[in-house]
Amino acid sequence: MANGTTDKMKSAANKAKGATKEAAGKAADNKKMQADGKKDKLKGKAQEMEGEAKERMKD
């Protein structure tokens, strides 16, 4: 199981990937790419919350 810091690093990567996909999808008028980007950003947010929870439990 990943620790809180690892989850937060994965979170940042997924949020950045999602923002890039979403921006590229908007530029290309590609709705699927935009939706994929939003999904990646949500996944990143969930990982961030999981990491924070793990850190609180550790304290």
Phi and psi restraints in degrees (range 20) as a CNS / XPLOR table:
assign (resid 1 and name C) (resid 2 and name N)
       (resid 2 and name CA) (resid 2 and name C) 1.0 -73.8 20.0 2
assign (resid 2 and name N) (resid 2 and name CA)
       (resid 2 and name C) (resid 3 and name N) 1.0 151.0 20.0 2
assign (resid 2 and name C) (resid 3 and name N)
       (resid 3 and name CA) (resid 3 and name C) 1.0 -87.8 20.0 2
assign (resid 3 and name N) (resid 3 and name CA)
       (resid 3 and name C) (resid 4 and name N) 1.0 176.8 20.0 2
assign (resid 3 and name C) (resid 4 and name N)
       (resid 4 and name CA) (resid 4 and name C) 1.0 -61.0 20.0 2
assign (resid 4 and name N) (resid 4 and name CA)
       (resid 4 and name C) (resid 5 and name N) 1.0 -39.8 20.0 2
assign (resid 4 and name C) (resid 5 and name N)
       (resid 5 and name CA) (resid 5 and name C) 1.0 -66.1 20.0 2
assign (resid 5 and name N) (resid 5 and name CA)
       (resid 5 and name C) (resid 6 and name N) 1.0 -41.5 20.0 2
assign (resid 5 and name C) (resid 6 and name N)
       (resid 6 and name CA) (resid 6 and name C) 1.0 -62.6 20.0 2
assign (resid 6 and name N) (resid 6 and name CA)
       (resid 6 and name C) (resid 7 and name N) 1.0 -42.3 20.0 2
assign (resid 6 and name C) (resid 7 and name N)
       (resid 7 and name CA) (resid 7 and name C) 1.0 -61.7 20.0 2
assign (resid 7 and name N) (resid 7 and name CA)
       (resid 7 and name C) (resid 8 and name N) 1.0 -39.8 20.0 2
assign (resid 7 and name C) (resid 8 and name N)
       (resid 8 and name CA) (resid 8 and name C) 1.0 -68.1 20.0 2
assign (resid 8 and name N) (resid 8 and name CA)
       (resid 8 and name C) (resid 9 and name N) 1.0 -35.8 20.0 2
assign (resid 8 and name C) (resid 9 and name N)
       (resid 9 and name CA) (resid 9 and name C) 1.0 -67.1 20.0 2
assign (resid 9 and name N) (resid 9 and name CA)
       (resid 9 and name C) (resid 10 and name N) 1.0 -43.3 20.0 2
assign (resid 9 and name C) (resid 10 and name N)
       (resid 10 and name CA) (resid 10 and name C) 1.0 -62.6 20.0 2
assign (resid 10 and name N) (resid 10 and name CA)
       (resid 10 and name C) (resid 11 and name N) 1.0 -37.7 20.0 2
assign (resid 10 and name C) (resid 11 and name N)
       (resid 11 and name CA) (resid 11 and name C) 1.0 -59.1 20.0 2
assign (resid 11 and name N) (resid 11 and name CA)
       (resid 11 and name C) (resid 12 and name N) 1.0 -48.6 20.0 2
assign (resid 11 and name C) (resid 12 and name N)
       (resid 12 and name CA) (resid 12 and name C) 1.0 -61.5 20.0 2
assign (resid 12 and name N) (resid 12 and name CA)
       (resid 12 and name C) (resid 13 and name N) 1.0 -40.7 20.0 2
assign (resid 12 and name C) (resid 13 and name N)
       (resid 13 and name CA) (resid 13 and name C) 1.0 -65.0 20.0 2
assign (resid 13 and name N) (resid 13 and name CA)
       (resid 13 and name C) (resid 14 and name N) 1.0 -44.0 20.0 2
assign (resid 13 and name C) (resid 14 and name N)
       (resid 14 and name CA) (resid 14 and name C) 1.0 -67.7 20.0 2
assign (resid 14 and name N) (resid 14 and name CA)
       (resid 14 and name C) (resid 15 and name N) 1.0 -37.5 20.0 2
assign (resid 14 and name C) (resid 15 and name N)
       (resid 15 and name CA) (resid 15 and name C) 1.0 -66.8 20.0 2
assign (resid 15 and name N) (resid 15 and name CA)
       (resid 15 and name C) (resid 16 and name N) 1.0 -40.3 20.0 2
assign (resid 15 and name C) (resid 16 and name N)
       (resid 16 and name CA) (resid 16 and name C) 1.0 -66.2 20.0 2
assign (resid 16 and name N) (resid 16 and name CA)
       (resid 16 and name C) (resid 17 and name N) 1.0 -43.7 20.0 2
assign (resid 16 and name C) (resid 17 and name N)
       (resid 17 and name CA) (resid 17 and name C) 1.0 -61.9 20.0 2
assign (resid 17 and name N) (resid 17 and name CA)
       (resid 17 and name C) (resid 18 and name N) 1.0 -42.0 20.0 2
assign (resid 17 and name C) (resid 18 and name N)
       (resid 18 and name CA) (resid 18 and name C) 1.0 -64.7 20.0 2
assign (resid 18 and name N) (resid 18 and name CA)
       (resid 18 and name C) (resid 19 and name N) 1.0 -42.7 20.0 2
assign (resid 18 and name C) (resid 19 and name N)
       (resid 19 and name CA) (resid 19 and name C) 1.0 -63.6 20.0 2
assign (resid 19 and name N) (resid 19 and name CA)
       (resid 19 and name C) (resid 20 and name N) 1.0 -39.5 20.0 2
assign (resid 19 and name C) (resid 20 and name N)
       (resid 20 and name CA) (resid 20 and name C) 1.0 -65.2 20.0 2
assign (resid 20 and name N) (resid 20 and name CA)
       (resid 20 and name C) (resid 21 and name N) 1.0 -46.5 20.0 2
assign (resid 20 and name C) (resid 21 and name N)
       (resid 21 and name CA) (resid 21 and name C) 1.0 -61.0 20.0 2
assign (resid 21 and name N) (resid 21 and name CA)
       (resid 21 and name C) (resid 22 and name N) 1.0 -43.8 20.0 2
assign (resid 21 and name C) (resid 22 and name N)
       (resid 22 and name CA) (resid 22 and name C) 1.0 -63.5 20.0 2
assign (resid 22 and name N) (resid 22 and name CA)
       (resid 22 and name C) (resid 23 and name N) 1.0 -43.2 20.0 2
assign (resid 22 and name C) (resid 23 and name N)
       (resid 23 and name CA) (resid 23 and name C) 1.0 -65.7 20.0 2
assign (resid 23 and name N) (resid 23 and name CA)
       (resid 23 and name C) (resid 24 and name N) 1.0 -41.9 20.0 2
assign (resid 23 and name C) (resid 24 and name N)
       (resid 24 and name CA) (resid 24 and name C) 1.0 -65.1 20.0 2
assign (resid 24 and name N) (resid 24 and name CA)
       (resid 24 and name C) (resid 25 and name N) 1.0 -38.7 20.0 2
assign (resid 24 and name C) (resid 25 and name N)
       (resid 25 and name CA) (resid 25 and name C) 1.0 -64.5 20.0 2
assign (resid 25 and name N) (resid 25 and name CA)
       (resid 25 and name C) (resid 26 and name N) 1.0 -39.0 20.0 2
assign (resid 25 and name C) (resid 26 and name N)
       (resid 26 and name CA) (resid 26 and name C) 1.0 -66.0 20.0 2
assign (resid 26 and name N) (resid 26 and name CA)
       (resid 26 and name C) (resid 27 and name N) 1.0 -43.2 20.0 2
assign (resid 26 and name C) (resid 27 and name N)
       (resid 27 and name CA) (resid 27 and name C) 1.0 -63.6 20.0 2
assign (resid 27 and name N) (resid 27 and name CA)
       (resid 27 and name C) (resid 28 and name N) 1.0 -36.7 20.0 2
assign (resid 27 and name C) (resid 28 and name N)
       (resid 28 and name CA) (resid 28 and name C) 1.0 -92.1 20.0 2
assign (resid 28 and name N) (resid 28 and name CA)
       (resid 28 and name C) (resid 29 and name N) 1.0 0.8 20.0 2
assign (resid 28 and name C) (resid 29 and name N)
       (resid 29 and name CA) (resid 29 and name C) 1.0 53.4 20.0 2
assign (resid 29 and name N) (resid 29 and name CA)
       (resid 29 and name C) (resid 30 and name N) 1.0 45.8 20.0 2
assign (resid 29 and name C) (resid 30 and name N)
       (resid 30 and name CA) (resid 30 and name C) 1.0 -111.0 20.0 2
assign (resid 30 and name N) (resid 30 and name CA)
       (resid 30 and name C) (resid 31 and name N) 1.0 101.9 20.0 2
assign (resid 30 and name C) (resid 31 and name N)
       (resid 31 and name CA) (resid 31 and name C) 1.0 -64.1 20.0 2
assign (resid 31 and name N) (resid 31 and name CA)
       (resid 31 and name C) (resid 32 and name N) 1.0 -36.3 20.0 2
assign (resid 31 and name C) (resid 32 and name N)
       (resid 32 and name CA) (resid 32 and name C) 1.0 -65.5 20.0 2
assign (resid 32 and name N) (resid 32 and name CA)
       (resid 32 and name C) (resid 33 and name N) 1.0 -42.5 20.0 2
assign (resid 32 and name C) (resid 33 and name N)
       (resid 33 and name CA) (resid 33 and name C) 1.0 -65.1 20.0 2
assign (resid 33 and name N) (resid 33 and name CA)
       (resid 33 and name C) (resid 34 and name N) 1.0 -38.4 20.0 2
assign (resid 33 and name C) (resid 34 and name N)
       (resid 34 and name CA) (resid 34 and name C) 1.0 -61.4 20.0 2
assign (resid 34 and name N) (resid 34 and name CA)
       (resid 34 and name C) (resid 35 and name N) 1.0 -45.2 20.0 2
assign (resid 34 and name C) (resid 35 and name N)
       (resid 35 and name CA) (resid 35 and name C) 1.0 -64.7 20.0 2
assign (resid 35 and name N) (resid 35 and name CA)
       (resid 35 and name C) (resid 36 and name N) 1.0 -40.6 20.0 2
assign (resid 35 and name C) (resid 36 and name N)
       (resid 36 and name CA) (resid 36 and name C) 1.0 -61.7 20.0 2
assign (resid 36 and name N) (resid 36 and name CA)
       (resid 36 and name C) (resid 37 and name N) 1.0 -39.8 20.0 2
assign (resid 36 and name C) (resid 37 and name N)
       (resid 37 and name CA) (resid 37 and name C) 1.0 -63.6 20.0 2
assign (resid 37 and name N) (resid 37 and name CA)
       (resid 37 and name C) (resid 38 and name N) 1.0 -43.0 20.0 2
assign (resid 37 and name C) (resid 38 and name N)
       (resid 38 and name CA) (resid 38 and name C) 1.0 -63.8 20.0 2
assign (resid 38 and name N) (resid 38 and name CA)
       (resid 38 and name C) (resid 39 and name N) 1.0 -38.9 20.0 2
assign (resid 38 and name C) (resid 39 and name N)
       (resid 39 and name CA) (resid 39 and name C) 1.0 -63.2 20.0 2
assign (resid 39 and name N) (resid 39 and name CA)
       (resid 39 and name C) (resid 40 and name N) 1.0 -43.1 20.0 2
assign (resid 39 and name C) (resid 40 and name N)
       (resid 40 and name CA) (resid 40 and name C) 1.0 -64.3 20.0 2
assign (resid 40 and name N) (resid 40 and name CA)
       (resid 40 and name C) (resid 41 and name N) 1.0 -38.8 20.0 2
assign (resid 40 and name C) (resid 41 and name N)
       (resid 41 and name CA) (resid 41 and name C) 1.0 -65.1 20.0 2
assign (resid 41 and name N) (resid 41 and name CA)
       (resid 41 and name C) (resid 42 and name N) 1.0 -40.2 20.0 2
assign (resid 41 and name C) (resid 42 and name N)
       (resid 42 and name CA) (resid 42 and name C) 1.0 -65.2 20.0 2
assign (resid 42 and name N) (resid 42 and name CA)
       (resid 42 and name C) (resid 43 and name N) 1.0 -40.2 20.0 2
assign (resid 42 and name C) (resid 43 and name N)
       (resid 43 and name CA) (resid 43 and name C) 1.0 -60.7 20.0 2
assign (resid 43 and name N) (resid 43 and name CA)
       (resid 43 and name C) (resid 44 and name N) 1.0 -42.0 20.0 2
assign (resid 43 and name C) (resid 44 and name N)
       (resid 44 and name CA) (resid 44 and name C) 1.0 -62.8 20.0 2
assign (resid 44 and name N) (resid 44 and name CA)
       (resid 44 and name C) (resid 45 and name N) 1.0 -41.7 20.0 2
assign (resid 44 and name C) (resid 45 and name N)
       (resid 45 and name CA) (resid 45 and name C) 1.0 -63.3 20.0 2
assign (resid 45 and name N) (resid 45 and name CA)
       (resid 45 and name C) (resid 46 and name N) 1.0 -41.1 20.0 2
assign (resid 45 and name C) (resid 46 and name N)
       (resid 46 and name CA) (resid 46 and name C) 1.0 -63.9 20.0 2
assign (resid 46 and name N) (resid 46 and name CA)
       (resid 46 and name C) (resid 47 and name N) 1.0 -41.1 20.0 2
assign (resid 46 and name C) (resid 47 and name N)
       (resid 47 and name CA) (resid 47 and name C) 1.0 -65.0 20.0 2
assign (resid 47 and name N) (resid 47 and name CA)
       (resid 47 and name C) (resid 48 and name N) 1.0 -37.9 20.0 2
assign (resid 47 and name C) (resid 48 and name N)
       (resid 48 and name CA) (resid 48 and name C) 1.0 -61.6 20.0 2
assign (resid 48 and name N) (resid 48 and name CA)
       (resid 48 and name C) (resid 49 and name N) 1.0 -45.5 20.0 2
assign (resid 48 and name C) (resid 49 and name N)
       (resid 49 and name CA) (resid 49 and name C) 1.0 -64.3 20.0 2
assign (resid 49 and name N) (resid 49 and name CA)
       (resid 49 and name C) (resid 50 and name N) 1.0 -39.5 20.0 2
assign (resid 49 and name C) (resid 50 and name N)
       (resid 50 and name CA) (resid 50 and name C) 1.0 -63.6 20.0 2
assign (resid 50 and name N) (resid 50 and name CA)
       (resid 50 and name C) (resid 51 and name N) 1.0 -42.6 20.0 2
assign (resid 50 and name C) (resid 51 and name N)
       (resid 51 and name CA) (resid 51 and name C) 1.0 -62.4 20.0 2
assign (resid 51 and name N) (resid 51 and name CA)
       (resid 51 and name C) (resid 52 and name N) 1.0 -42.1 20.0 2
assign (resid 51 and name C) (resid 52 and name N)
       (resid 52 and name CA) (resid 52 and name C) 1.0 -63.9 20.0 2
assign (resid 52 and name N) (resid 52 and name CA)
       (resid 52 and name C) (resid 53 and name N) 1.0 -40.2 20.0 2
assign (resid 52 and name C) (resid 53 and name N)
       (resid 53 and name CA) (resid 53 and name C) 1.0 -63.8 20.0 2
assign (resid 53 and name N) (resid 53 and name CA)
       (resid 53 and name C) (resid 54 and name N) 1.0 -42.4 20.0 2
assign (resid 53 and name C) (resid 54 and name N)
       (resid 54 and name CA) (resid 54 and name C) 1.0 -63.7 20.0 2
assign (resid 54 and name N) (resid 54 and name CA)
       (resid 54 and name C) (resid 55 and name N) 1.0 -39.7 20.0 2
assign (resid 54 and name C) (resid 55 and name N)
       (resid 55 and name CA) (resid 55 and name C) 1.0 -66.5 20.0 2
assign (resid 55 and name N) (resid 55 and name CA)
       (resid 55 and name C) (resid 56 and name N) 1.0 -38.2 20.0 2
assign (resid 55 and name C) (resid 56 and name N)
       (resid 56 and name CA) (resid 56 and name C) 1.0 -66.8 20.0 2
assign (resid 56 and name N) (resid 56 and name CA)
       (resid 56 and name C) (resid 57 and name N) 1.0 -38.3 20.0 2
assign (resid 56 and name C) (resid 57 and name N)
       (resid 57 and name CA) (resid 57 and name C) 1.0 -68.3 20.0 2
assign (resid 57 and name N) (resid 57 and name CA)
       (resid 57 and name C) (resid 58 and name N) 1.0 -30.8 20.0 2
assign (resid 57 and name C) (resid 58 and name N)
       (resid 58 and name CA) (resid 58 and name C) 1.0 -71.0 20.0 2
assign (resid 58 and name N) (resid 58 and name CA)
       (resid 58 and name C) (resid 59 and name N) 1.0 -31.9 20.0 2
